[in-house]
Amino acid sequence: MSMDGAKALAAKVLTDKELAKQVGEAKTEAEFDAVVAKMGYTCSAEEFEAAFEEAQKNAPLTDDQLDQASGGLSIVGVDYAFTAVQTTKM
């Protein structure tokens, strides 16, 4: 089988919801092989699982994920200049 095919399939599954659904619905390795062959890829289920985990780790964050992770304060229409002042005792 082909690890390159597995990586290509994993990348495609991350962006194609229909293909992800078809791959996810495959209950046996024979069903998985049929879906993969129909799409023109060659890889085993084990190769795909490894490639998919790697692809998920390396995938860029979506806008929704970035919104959830970002912090701070946003006040529309107000522009404040924040400065830090260091004070010392002499």
DAJOZI-V28068 format. One record per helix or strand of 3 or more residues. SS is the DSSP state (A for helix, B for strand). FROM is the first residue (numbers start at 0). TO is the last residue. Records with the same first field share a line. If there is no record, write none. Layout:
SS: FROM-TO + FROM-TO
This chain:
A: 2-14 + 16-24 + 28-38 + 44-57 + 62-68
